[in-house]
Structure formats: C-alpha cells, structure tokens
C-alpha cells in the first residue's frame, strides 16, 4: 500500500480587494511548494468576518 502525504496552507487575506501584494505572496507559497515536490490539488475560500470582509484561502497539497 502506498503512503500518500497531504498538507494544507492557510493564507489569511484581509478585505475583499485582491492586491498585488496578496498575489505575490500567494505566488511565492505556490512556487516554494512546487519546488519542494508538492502538487496543488484544490483551493477553497471561507469568509470569516462578513462585517469587515475578511476571508481565508485554503491551499490543499499532495506530495508528488
């Protein structure tokens, strides 16, 4: 039986505006994970504070 490794990154984003800084930070996470042998298999978002429009981005990974 094969042993599959999975992992999760949570990116805490503030507000509903997608800024260049946020895009750069997310790209950095993806590039580092890809370089260390992980494959992005799924993403999900969740609004955690509707009044202030804060949300989290969940990145689900599988070891290549």
C-alpha positions in Angstrom: 0.0 0.0 0.0 1.4 3.4 -0.9 1.8 6.2 1.6 0.3 9.5 0.4 1.3 12.7 2.1 -1.1 15.6 2.1 -0.8 19.1 3.6 -2.6 22.4 3.9 -1.6 26.1 3.8 -4.0 28.8 5.1 -3.5 32.2 3.6 -5.1 34.9 5.7 -6.4 37.6 3.4 -7.7 40.9 4.6 -10.6 42.6 2.8 -12.2 41.8 -0.5 -9.7 43.7 -2.7 -7.2 41.5 -4.4 -3.9 43.4 -4.2 -0.7 42.9 -6.0 1.0 42.1 -2.6 -1.5 39.3 -1.9 -1.0 37.9 -5.4 2.8 38.0 -4.9 2.5 36.2 -1.5 0.2 33.5 -2.9 2.6 33.0 -5.9 5.5 32.7 -3.5 3.7 30.0 -1.5 2.9 28.1 -4.7 6.4 28.4 -6.1 8.0 27.2 -2.8 5.7 24.2 -2.5 6.2 23.2 -6.2 9.9 23.4 -5.8 9.9 21.1 -2.8 7.8 18.4 -4.6 4.2 19.3 -3.7 1.3 19.5 -6.1 -1.6 21.9 -5.6 -4.8 19.7 -5.8 -7.5 22.0 -4.5 -8.3 25.5 -3.2 -11.2 26.8 -1.1 -12.1 30.1 0.4 -14.1 30.9 3.5 -15.4 34.3 4.7 -14.5 34.5 8.4 -15.8 38.1 9.2 -18.6 39.4 7.0 -18.6 42.8 8.6 -15.0 43.5 7.7 -14.9 41.2 4.7 -12.0 39.1 5.9 -11.5 35.7 4.2 -9.1 32.8 4.3 -7.7 31.0 1.3 -7.0 27.3 1.8 -4.5 25.6 -0.4 -4.6 21.8 -0.4 -1.4 19.9 -1.4 -0.4 16.4 -2.3 3.2 15.2 -2.3 4.3 14.3 -5.9 
